[in-house]
Amino acid sequence: MGSILSFYVDDCRVLADPFPPSSTATAAAGWEKQQETTTTSDEPERQKYCCCRRGQQSLPQNSRISQLASSLTNNYEAQREEDDSRNDALQRIQRSFRRFDWQHQNKTYHINYRVEPPTISTPSKPLLLVHGFGANLNHFRQNIPALQEAGYQVFAIDLIGFGASQKPTDVEYSIELFVQLLHDFVHEMNDRYTNNDRYSSYQDDTVPWMVAGNSIGGLCSLGLAKALPEQIQGVVLLNCATGMSAFRYTDVPLFVRPLLYVMQNVVLKGGVGEWFFEQFRSRDNVQRLLHKGGVYRNAGQVNPELLEILLGPSDDDNAAHVFCNVMGGDPGPRPEQYLTDISCPVLALWGDSDPWVPHHTARDWHALHTDFDLQVLPDTGHCPHDDRPELVHEAMIPWMQQVVQRYDPQKHAFVSGESGCSTAATNTAKENGDSDDDITSFLESAMEGISDMIYDEHQKQQQQQEEDDEEDETDTET
């Protein structure tokens, strides 16, 4: 938008001069030339012209056009501040790193990933980080340096459909699809990075990996541990999701199921899916969801950089398709199904204030897996690794070191060690009530939020129509 807005009234039109922000002098010269060409007899009409510069206005008093110009100028300044903030964030964010050409069902998909070496001279240990829904590998920007310092060669991946990875419309998005991608990725990375002297104590194709994932990334990490039992050394769950989509019909009361049906099949997969996506992805909505929706408890972490990390990929082609198909898709396997089929140790780090997947979801998982440890993190939301990274590092890094010490690479097995729900987790855990109540409350809040969004959009359209009517009336009077 130009730095000068010139409104012409004599021909009942409102025009905007497209001067770039850097050409204020040129714009001013153009305005002066325009004034010179106006005859003296046009003096009354000239009073209706207005020239709006940043911080400068020349408008008739009590004029509807004056009010309109002032409104546009304020909107421009607000938009400029938001653009400046976004540009600052963009300068700090690198989206694309390396490319893995994934062969799947006779097609090739471009997958974005990042790999960083350890910063200490000890035998490297590969660690894979898997993001959650709507996020990408940059969500781990605060964790990668600490993990490098702990001696890990850190891999972070953008799941297909997310981040800078390809977003195809010819695949059926599912947990199984993501797990297959991770399975093939680990095999490829073994060939590219881990078959060297630093891993000489292991057989070429059985280098032990650690894997950590947030939300659906945690569920995918469990699936990977099942798919590669001899290669996955340990799993760290960061508020693990119970399915790819938010809820299952069998998990909610009968009277709530119509709400869930409307959410998945009308709002997401129906004709309003892309419209809903466009409304959902606004900066205000995302910021409100992150902070007030329980995703984050640490308000200082919800900053322009985080918003750009999450919102940047939403501008990509087919982003709306991926959003609607994942949110409205089949939930897939449960964590409990994977836990009974894996043998490696599992650490679950859970924010105590997560309304999406409350920590008591995992309170009985130690009964399904003999080497399971639950630790509840205080005053932490759904993304603990970014909300309270220091708490995650304090728990995660020592636990992984203990797992490495217990692992026998020749037998692909672990020596006995302590397991089960930790005392600290038990003492700090607070019961949030029955899971049905949590699901019902969340769905009701979600539907209320959608209703508010639709109402707000209707109000904006109505207000815009009123302004257009007033403008037409003013033009007619003129």
C-alpha positions as CSV (number, residue, x, y, z in Angstrom):
1,M,0.0,0.0,0.0
2,G,1.4,3.4,-0.9
3,S,2.4,6.0,1.6
4,I,0.0,8.5,0.1
5,L,-3.7,8.1,-0.4
6,S,-5.4,10.7,-2.6
7,F,-9.1,10.8,-2.7
8,Y,-10.8,12.4,-5.7
9,V,-14.4,13.5,-5.1
10,D,-15.2,15.6,-8.2
11,D,-15.9,12.5,-10.3
12,C,-17.5,10.5,-7.5
13,R,-14.6,8.2,-7.2
14,V,-12.1,7.2,-4.4
15,L,-8.7,6.3,-5.8
16,A,-5.4,5.4,-4.2
17,D,-2.1,6.5,-5.7
18,P,0.3,3.5,-5.8
19,F,3.4,5.3,-4.5
20,P,5.8,2.9,-2.8
21,P,6.8,3.8,0.8
22,S,10.3,4.8,-0.4
23,S,9.1,7.4,-2.9
24,T,7.5,10.0,-0.6
25,A,9.3,12.9,-2.4
26,T,8.1,11.7,-5.8
27,A,4.5,11.3,-4.4
28,A,4.6,14.9,-3.0
29,A,5.9,16.3,-6.3
30,G,3.0,14.5,-8.1
31,W,0.5,16.0,-5.7
32,E,1.9,19.5,-6.2
33,K,1.8,19.2,-10.0
34,Q,-1.8,18.0,-9.7
35,Q,-2.7,21.1,-7.6
36,E,-1.1,23.4,-10.1
37,T,-3.2,22.0,-13.0
38,T,-6.4,22.8,-11.1
39,T,-8.0,26.1,-12.0
40,T,-9.0,28.8,-9.5
41,S,-12.6,28.1,-10.3
42,D,-12.2,24.7,-8.9
43,E,-11.1,26.0,-5.5
44,P,-14.2,24.7,-3.6
45,E,-13.7,21.2,-5.1
46,R,-10.0,21.3,-4.2
47,Q,-11.0,21.6,-0.5
48,K,-12.5,18.1,-0.9
49,Y,-9.2,16.6,-1.9
50,C,-7.2,15.0,0.8
51,C,-3.6,13.9,1.0
52,C,-2.7,11.4,3.7
53,R,0.9,10.9,4.6
54,R,2.3,8.9,7.5
55,G,1.5,11.0,10.5
56,Q,0.1,13.9,8.3
57,Q,-3.4,14.6,7.1
58,S,-5.0,17.5,5.3
59,L,-8.7,16.9,5.4
60,P,-11.9,19.0,5.7
61,Q,-13.4,19.0,9.2
62,N,-16.5,16.8,9.8
63,S,-16.2,15.1,6.5
64,R,-17.2,11.5,5.8
65,I,-14.3,11.3,3.5
66,S,-12.1,12.5,6.3
67,Q,-13.3,9.7,8.5
68,L,-12.8,7.2,5.8
69,A,-9.3,8.4,5.1
70,S,-8.4,8.4,8.8
71,S,-9.7,4.8,9.1
72,L,-7.7,3.7,6.1
73,T,-4.6,5.4,7.4
74,N,-4.9,3.7,10.8
75,N,-5.5,0.4,9.1
76,Y,-2.4,0.9,7.0
77,E,-0.3,1.8,10.0
78,A,-1.5,-1.3,11.9
79,Q,-0.8,-3.5,8.8
80,R,2.6,-1.9,8.3
81,E,3.5,-2.7,11.9
82,E,2.4,-6.3,11.5
83,D,4.3,-6.6,8.3
84,D,7.4,-5.2,9.9
85,S,7.1,-7.7,12.7
86,R,6.6,-10.5,10.3
87,N,9.6,-9.4,8.1
88,D,11.8,-9.3,11.2
89,A,10.7,-12.8,12.0
90,L,11.2,-14.0,8.5
91,Q,14.8,-12.8,8.5
92,R,15.5,-15.1,11.4
93,I,13.7,-18.2,10.0
94,Q,15.1,-20.7,7.5
95,R,12.4,-23.0,6.3
96,S,14.2,-25.3,3.9
97,F,17.3,-27.2,4.8
98,R,18.0,-30.6,3.1
99,R,15.8,-32.7,0.8
100,F,14.9,-36.4,1.1
101,D,13.2,-37.7,-2.0
102,W,10.8,-40.2,-0.6
103,Q,9.7,-43.0,-2.9
104,H,6.1,-44.0,-1.9
105,Q,3.7,-46.0,-4.1
106,N,5.7,-45.4,-7.3
107,K,5.8,-41.6,-6.7
108,T,8.4,-39.3,-5.4
109,Y,7.7,-36.7,-2.7
110,H,10.1,-34.0,-1.5
111,I,10.6,-34.1,2.2
112,N,12.4,-31.3,4.1
113,Y,14.8,-32.2,7.0
114,R,17.5,-30.7,9.1
115,V,20.6,-32.4,10.6
116,E,23.0,-30.9,13.1
117,P,26.2,-32.6,14.4
118,P,27.1,-32.8,18.1
119,T,29.2,-30.0,19.5
120,I,31.3,-32.2,21.8
121,S,33.9,-34.8,20.7
122,T,32.2,-37.9,21.9
123,P,30.7,-40.8,19.9
124,S,27.6,-39.4,18.2
125,K,24.2,-40.8,18.9
126,P,21.4,-40.1,16.3
127,L,18.2,-38.5,17.6
128,L,15.1,-37.8,15.5
129,L,12.6,-35.0,16.4
130,V,9.1,-35.2,15.1
131,H,6.8,-32.2,15.2
132,G,3.0,-32.1,15.9
133,F,0.0,-31.1,13.9
134,G,0.3,-27.7,12.3
135,A,4.0,-27.4,13.2
136,N,7.3,-28.1,11.5
137,L,10.9,-28.8,12.3
138,N,11.5,-25.2,13.4
139,H,9.3,-25.9,16.4
140,F,12.4,-27.5,17.9
141,R,14.7,-24.5,17.3
142,Q,15.1,-24.1,21.1
143,N,15.9,-27.8,21.7
144,I,18.4,-28.6,18.9
145,P,21.4,-26.7,20.4
146,A,21.0,-28.3,23.9
147,L,20.8,-31.8,22.3
148,Q,23.9,-31.1,20.2
149,E,25.7,-30.1,23.4
150,A,24.6,-33.4,25.0
151,G,26.4,-35.3,22.2
152,Y,23.5,-36.1,19.8
153,Q,23.5,-35.8,16.0
154,V,20.1,-34.2,15.8
155,F,17.7,-34.9,12.9
156,A,14.5,-33.0,12.6
157,I,11.9,-33.7,9.8
158,D,8.9,-32.0,8.3
159,L,6.2,-34.6,7.9
160,I,4.7,-34.9,4.5
161,G,2.1,-32.1,4.2
162,F,3.8,-29.9,6.8
163,G,6.5,-27.2,6.9
164,A,8.6,-27.1,3.8
165,S,7.8,-30.6,2.8
166,Q,5.6,-31.3,-0.3
167,K,1.9,-31.1,0.3
168,P,0.3,-33.5,-2.1
169,T,-3.4,-34.0,-2.7
170,D,-3.0,-37.6,-4.0
171,V,-2.2,-39.3,-0.6
172,E,-4.4,-40.3,2.2
173,Y,-3.0,-38.6,5.3
174,S,-2.8,-41.0,8.3
175,I,-0.6,-42.0,11.2
176,E,0.4,-45.0,9.2
177,L,1.6,-42.8,6.3
178,F,3.7,-40.7,8.6
179,V,5.2,-43.8,10.3
180,Q,6.1,-45.2,6.9
181,L,7.9,-42.0,6.0
182,L,9.8,-42.0,9.3
183,H,10.8,-45.7,8.7
184,D,12.2,-45.0,5.3
185,F,13.8,-41.8,6.5
186,V,15.8,-43.6,9.2
187,H,17.0,-46.2,6.7
188,E,18.1,-43.4,4.3
189,M,19.9,-41.4,7.0
190,N,21.7,-44.6,8.1
191,D,23.2,-44.8,4.7
192,R,23.9,-41.1,4.4
193,Y,25.2,-40.2,7.9
194,T,25.7,-43.0,10.3
195,N,27.8,-45.5,8.4
196,N,31.1,-44.0,9.4
197,D,33.8,-44.3,12.0
198,R,31.7,-42.7,14.7
199,Y,29.4,-45.7,14.7
200,S,32.0,-48.4,14.2
201,S,30.8,-50.4,17.2
202,Y,27.4,-51.0,15.5
203,Q,26.4,-53.0,12.5
204,D,25.8,-50.8,9.5
205,D,22.0,-51.2,9.5
206,T,21.4,-51.3,13.2
207,V,22.6,-48.0,14.6
208,P,20.4,-47.3,17.6
209,W,18.3,-44.2,17.4
210,M,16.5,-42.1,19.9
211,V,13.2,-40.5,18.7
212,A,11.2,-37.8,20.4
213,G,7.8,-36.4,19.2
214,N,5.2,-33.8,20.2
215,S,1.5,-34.5,19.9
216,I,0.9,-36.6,16.8
217,G,4.7,-36.7,16.4
218,G,4.8,-38.6,19.7
219,L,2.2,-41.1,18.4
220,C,4.3,-41.5,15.2
221,S,7.4,-42.0,17.3
222,L,5.7,-45.0,19.1
223,G,4.7,-46.3,15.6
224,L,8.4,-46.0,14.5
225,A,9.6,-47.9,17.6
226,K,7.2,-50.7,16.6
227,A,8.3,-50.7,13.0
228,L,12.0,-50.7,13.8
229,P,12.4,-52.6,17.1
230,E,16.1,-53.2,16.7
231,Q,17.0,-49.6,15.8
232,I,14.9,-47.5,18.1
233,Q,16.7,-47.3,21.5
234,G,14.3,-45.0,23.3
235,V,11.2,-42.9,22.8
236,V,10.4,-39.5,24.4
237,L,6.8,-38.5,24.2
238,L,6.0,-34.7,24.6
239,N,2.2,-34.6,25.3
240,C,1.5,-37.5,23.0
241,A,-1.7,-37.3,21.0
242,T,-4.2,-40.2,21.2
243,G,-4.9,-40.1,17.5
244,M,-4.3,-38.1,14.3
245,S,-7.5,-36.1,14.7
246,A,-8.7,-34.7,17.9
247,F,-11.3,-37.3,19.1
248,R,-12.9,-40.6,18.2
249,Y,-16.6,-41.3,18.2
250,T,-16.1,-44.2,20.6
251,D,-14.4,-41.9,23.1
252,V,-17.2,-39.3,23.4
253,P,-20.6,-39.6,25.0
254,L,-23.5,-40.2,22.6
255,F,-24.9,-36.7,22.9
256,V,-21.5,-35.2,21.9
257,R,-21.1,-37.3,18.8
258,P,-23.3,-35.0,16.6
259,L,-21.0,-32.1,17.5
260,L,-18.0,-34.2,16.5
261,Y,-19.7,-35.2,13.2
262,V,-20.4,-31.6,12.4
263,M,-16.8,-30.6,13.2
264,Q,-15.2,-33.3,11.0
265,N,-17.6,-33.7,8.1
266,V,-19.3,-30.3,7.8
267,V,-16.8,-27.8,9.0
268,L,-13.6,-29.5,7.9
269,K,-14.5,-31.7,4.9
270,G,-17.6,-29.9,3.8
271,G,-17.9,-26.9,1.6
272,V,-16.7,-24.5,4.3
273,G,-13.4,-26.3,5.0
274,E,-11.2,-24.0,3.1
275,W,-13.1,-20.9,4.3
276,F,-12.7,-22.2,7.9
277,F,-8.9,-22.7,7.2
278,E,-8.6,-19.1,6.0
279,Q,-10.4,-17.8,9.1
280,F,-8.5,-20.1,11.4
281,R,-5.0,-19.2,10.2
282,S,-5.2,-15.5,11.0
283,R,-2.5,-14.2,13.3
284,D,-5.0,-13.1,15.9
285,N,-6.7,-16.5,16.0
286,V,-3.5,-18.5,16.2
287,Q,-2.1,-16.2,18.8
288,R,-5.3,-16.5,20.9
289,L,-5.3,-20.3,20.5
290,L,-1.6,-20.6,21.5
291,H,-1.9,-18.5,24.6
292,K,-5.5,-18.7,25.8
293,G,-6.3,-22.1,24.3
294,G,-3.8,-23.9,26.5
295,V,-1.2,-24.7,23.9
296,Y,1.3,-22.5,25.8
297,R,1.4,-21.3,29.4
298,N,4.5,-19.2,29.0
299,A,3.1,-16.1,27.2
300,G,6.6,-14.9,26.4
301,Q,7.1,-17.8,24.0
302,V,4.2,-16.7,21.9
303,N,6.1,-14.2,19.8
304,P,6.3,-13.0,16.2
305,E,8.9,-15.7,15.5
306,L,6.7,-18.5,16.7
307,L,3.7,-17.1,14.7
308,E,5.8,-17.0,11.6
309,I,7.0,-20.5,12.1
310,L,3.5,-21.8,12.4
311,L,1.8,-19.5,9.8
312,G,4.4,-19.4,7.1
313,P,3.7,-22.8,5.6
314,S,0.0,-22.0,5.6
315,D,0.6,-19.9,2.5
316,D,1.9,-22.9,0.5
317,D,-0.2,-24.6,-2.2
318,N,-2.5,-27.3,-0.9
319,A,-2.0,-26.2,2.8
320,A,-5.8,-26.0,3.3
321,H,-6.3,-29.5,1.8
322,V,-3.8,-31.0,4.3
323,F,-5.3,-29.1,7.3
324,C,-8.8,-30.3,6.6
325,N,-7.9,-33.9,5.7
326,V,-5.7,-34.3,8.8
327,M,-8.1,-32.6,11.2
328,G,-11.1,-34.5,9.7
329,G,-9.2,-37.8,9.0
330,D,-9.2,-41.2,10.7
331,P,-7.6,-41.0,14.1
332,G,-5.7,-44.2,13.5
333,P,-3.9,-46.3,16.1
334,R,-4.0,-45.5,19.8
335,P,-0.8,-45.1,21.8
336,E,-1.9,-48.0,23.9
337,Q,-1.8,-50.3,20.8
338,Y,1.8,-49.3,20.2
339,L,2.9,-49.5,23.9
340,T,2.0,-53.2,24.2
341,D,4.1,-54.0,21.1
342,I,7.4,-52.2,21.7
343,S,10.3,-53.1,24.0
344,C,12.4,-50.0,24.3
345,P,12.1,-47.5,27.2
346,V,9.6,-44.7,26.9
347,L,9.6,-41.4,28.7
348,A,6.5,-39.3,28.7
349,L,6.9,-35.6,29.5
350,W,3.5,-34.0,30.0
351,G,2.4,-30.4,30.6
352,D,0.0,-30.3,33.5
353,S,-2.1,-27.6,31.9
354,D,-2.8,-29.2,28.5
355,P,-6.6,-29.1,27.8
356,W,-6.2,-30.9,24.5
357,V,-4.6,-34.1,25.9
358,P,-4.7,-34.0,29.7
359,H,-1.8,-35.7,31.5
360,H,-4.0,-38.2,33.2
361,T,-4.5,-39.8,29.7
362,A,-1.2,-41.5,30.3
363,R,-1.4,-42.3,34.0
364,D,-2.1,-46.0,33.5
365,W,0.3,-46.6,30.6
366,H,2.9,-48.1,32.9
367,A,0.6,-51.1,33.1
368,L,0.9,-51.6,29.4
369,H,4.7,-51.1,29.1
370,T,7.2,-52.4,31.7
371,D,9.7,-49.6,31.0
372,F,7.5,-46.5,31.0
373,D,8.1,-43.3,32.9
374,L,5.6,-40.4,33.2
375,Q,6.8,-37.0,34.4
376,V,4.3,-34.1,34.7
377,L,5.8,-30.6,34.1
378,P,4.2,-27.8,36.1
379,D,2.6,-24.8,34.5
380,T,3.2,-26.2,31.0
381,G,0.8,-26.5,28.1
382,H,0.5,-28.8,25.0
383,C,4.0,-28.1,23.6
384,P,6.4,-28.5,26.6
385,H,9.5,-28.5,24.4
386,D,8.9,-24.9,23.3
387,D,6.8,-23.7,26.2
388,R,9.3,-24.7,28.9
389,P,12.3,-26.0,27.1
390,E,14.5,-25.9,30.1
391,L,12.2,-28.3,32.0
392,V,12.2,-30.7,29.1
393,H,16.0,-30.7,28.8
394,E,16.5,-31.2,32.5
395,A,14.3,-34.4,32.3
396,M,15.0,-35.6,28.8
397,I,18.8,-35.5,28.5
398,P,19.7,-37.4,31.7
399,W,17.0,-40.0,30.9
400,M,18.4,-40.6,27.5
401,Q,21.9,-40.9,28.9
402,Q,20.7,-43.6,31.3
403,V,19.0,-45.5,28.4
404,V,22.3,-45.4,26.4
405,Q,24.2,-46.8,29.4
406,R,21.7,-49.6,29.7
407,Y,21.6,-50.6,26.1
408,D,23.6,-53.5,24.8
409,P,24.2,-52.9,21.1
410,Q,25.3,-56.5,20.4
411,K,22.1,-58.0,21.9
412,H,19.8,-55.1,20.9
413,A,18.5,-55.3,24.5
414,F,18.5,-53.4,27.8
415,V,19.8,-54.3,31.1
416,S,17.3,-54.0,34.0
417,G,16.6,-50.6,35.2
418,E,14.0,-48.6,37.1
419,S,10.7,-48.0,35.3
420,G,7.2,-47.0,35.9
421,C,5.5,-43.7,36.8
422,S,8.0,-41.4,38.6
423,T,7.3,-40.2,42.1
424,A,7.7,-36.6,41.0
425,A,5.1,-37.1,38.4
426,T,2.7,-38.7,40.8
427,N,3.1,-36.0,43.4
428,T,2.7,-33.1,40.9
429,A,0.0,-34.7,38.8
430,K,-3.5,-33.1,39.4
431,E,-6.6,-35.0,38.4
432,N,-8.7,-33.0,35.9
433,G,-11.8,-35.1,36.2
434,D,-13.2,-37.8,34.0
435,S,-12.0,-37.9,30.4
436,D,-15.5,-37.8,29.0
437,D,-16.0,-34.5,30.8
438,D,-12.8,-33.2,29.3
439,I,-13.8,-34.2,25.8
440,T,-17.3,-32.8,26.1
441,S,-16.0,-29.5,27.5
442,F,-13.4,-29.2,24.7
443,L,-15.8,-30.0,21.9
444,E,-18.3,-27.5,23.3
445,S,-15.6,-24.8,23.5
446,A,-14.5,-25.6,19.9
447,M,-18.0,-25.4,18.5
448,E,-18.5,-22.1,20.5
449,G,-15.3,-20.8,19.0
450,I,-16.4,-21.7,15.5
451,S,-19.8,-20.0,16.0
452,D,-18.0,-16.9,17.3
453,M,-15.8,-16.9,14.3
454,I,-18.7,-17.2,11.9
455,Y,-20.6,-14.4,13.8
456,D,-17.5,-12.1,13.7
457,E,-17.2,-12.7,10.0
458,H,-20.9,-11.9,9.5
459,Q,-20.4,-8.7,11.5
460,K,-17.4,-7.7,9.4
461,Q,-19.3,-8.2,6.2
462,Q,-22.3,-6.2,7.6
463,Q,-20.0,-3.4,8.7
464,Q,-18.3,-3.3,5.3
465,Q,-21.7,-3.2,3.6
466,E,-22.7,-0.2,5.8
467,E,-19.5,1.6,4.9
468,D,-20.0,1.0,1.2
469,D,-23.6,2.3,1.5
470,E,-22.4,5.4,3.2
471,E,-19.7,5.9,0.6
472,D,-22.3,5.6,-2.2
473,E,-24.6,8.1,-0.4
474,T,-21.7,10.5,-0.1
475,D,-20.8,10.2,-3.8
476,T,-24.4,10.8,-4.7
477,E,-24.6,13.9,-2.6
478,T,-21.4,15.2,-4.2
